Amino acid sequence: MWKMLTIALALAGPAQAEYGMTLTPDWEFVADTVMGGVSTGTVTQQDVAGRPAVRLTGDVSTANDGGFIQMAADVGPPPNGARGIAFDVLGNGETYELRLRTTALTRPWQSFRAPFVAPSVWTEVRLDFSELEPHKTEAEFDPTELRRIGLVAVGRDFRADLAVANLRFIE
């Protein structure tokens, strides 16, 4: 059974007008426990360094064939003309992954991915859809089929601490 916590966050800020559509997803916490792993964590809504944010924290463990925690949410396709996604992050200097899923993907391990670093000061991350790498799929990313977004701490033993604010599509 999936361990889930659903959280809604209204993301707003001055960049909203610059980028058009700001997303307000209902974030869920998902860990490798769905497949026998032992990673632990939480997703919370809180003020982080003076900004309202959603925060993913926890311990990623590769023991027992595990190795991830994530915050994920169902989303719809971006507006016509969107060329990517942007969000503000603050973290512990670790590398995380953006993972997008579309209706073309039928297996839970398939996604379109891009790594990013979460530094210790609020920083904007901008990822063009063309930067996404397909993972275990021959499908090409089609933004009109977007259905789920995930921000993932994955692949090695470490303490995750990732705050996200102002998630939006780039026009």
N, C-alpha and C positions, 0 to 999 in steps of 0.2 A: 504494500500500500504506500502511496506517495505521502510523504510528510509535507504538508502544505500550510502556509500561512498567507492569507490574502490581505493586501494592504492597498488602499487607494491613496494617491498623492496628486494634488493639484499642482502642477508644475507651471510656474509663470515667471516672467522676468522681462527685462528690457529686450532680450533677443527675440521675444515672441514675434514682434512686428517684422523684424529682419528676416526671419525664417518662415513665416507663415504659420503652418499648423503645428501647435504644441500638443504633445501627447499627454494624456493623464491615465496611464494604465493602472489596473488592479494587479499589483505584483504578488506573486506566489513564491514561497521558498521551496526549492526542490534540492534534494541531496542524493548522493550515490546510494543511500540506504534502499532506494527503489530496486537495486540489484545486488544487495548484500554488503555494500560498503559501510564504512563506519565514520565518514565525515559528518561534522555537526555544524550547526549555525542557525542564524536567524535573519529575518528581514524586518526592519523597523522603520517607522517614520519619525524623524526627529530633526531638530535644528543642529546643523553641523557647521562649525566655524561661521556662524551668523546667517546661515541659509537653510530654508526648509529643504529636506532631502529624504530620499529613501536610502537606507544603509544596509548593506550585506556584510555580516561579520561571521566568523567561524573558523574552524580548523579543518583544512583539507588533508585527508589521509589517503595514501595509496594502499594501505593495508586492506586485505581481503578483496583485492581486485577493484578497489574503489578509486576515488580521486577527484571528486568535484562537489561544489555547492554552487547554487545559482539563484538569482531572482529572475523570474520569467513572467511574461504577461501576454495574453491574447491581444492582438491589435488588428486593425483593418489596413487595407492598402493606403499608401500615401496619396496626396492629391496629384493630379496630372502634372507632370513637369518636375516632380521631386527627383533629385539626383543622388540623395544620400540622407544620412541621419546624423544628428549632432546632439551632444549632451555635455553637461559639465560634470567633472569628477574630482573627487578628493579622496586620497587613500594613503596607503603605506608604501608607495614606491614599487609595488609589485605589478606584474603583467597579468591582465585579465583578458577575456575574449567577449566580443559581441557576437551573438549567434542569432541569425534570422532563419525562420522557417516559412516555407510557402506551401500552398495547397498541392504543389507538384511533389512534395516529399512525403513518402509513405512509411518510412522507418524512423523510430525515435532517435537513432544515432546520426541521421542525416541533417545537415544544416549548411548555411552559408556563413563563413566566419571571418573575423578580422581581430587581431590582437591590439591592445592598447595598454598604456601604462597609466596608473593612477598616482600622480605625485602628491606630495604633502600639502600642496596649496591648490585651491580651486583652479581648474584648467579646463578649457574647452577641448573636446574631442570631436573631430569632424571626419566622418568616414563616407566616402563616395561609394555608391552601390558597386561601381566597377572594381573597388578594392577587395570585395568579398571573395573568399576562396570557397569553392564547393567542397564539402566533406562527405565522402562515401556516396556520391551521387554523380550521375552524368548530366543531370538537369542544369540549366542555366538559370541564374537569378532573374526573376520577373517581378518587379515591384508591385504589379497589379495583383499578384497572388500572395502577397505578404499576409501572414496570419499570426505569427508569434515572434516575440523578441525575448532574448535571454542575455543576461550579463553574468558571466561565469568565472569562478575561480577554479582552476582545473590543472591536473597533470602532475603535481608534485606536492610533497608535504610542506605546508606553510600555513601561516595565520592570515586569513583574508580580512580586509577592512576596506570596503569600497562604498563611498557615498556618491549618489547620482542626483542631479537636479536639472531641470529645464530640458527635458528630452523633447526633440523636435525634428521634423523633416527639413532638409536643406532643399531649397527651390532652385 
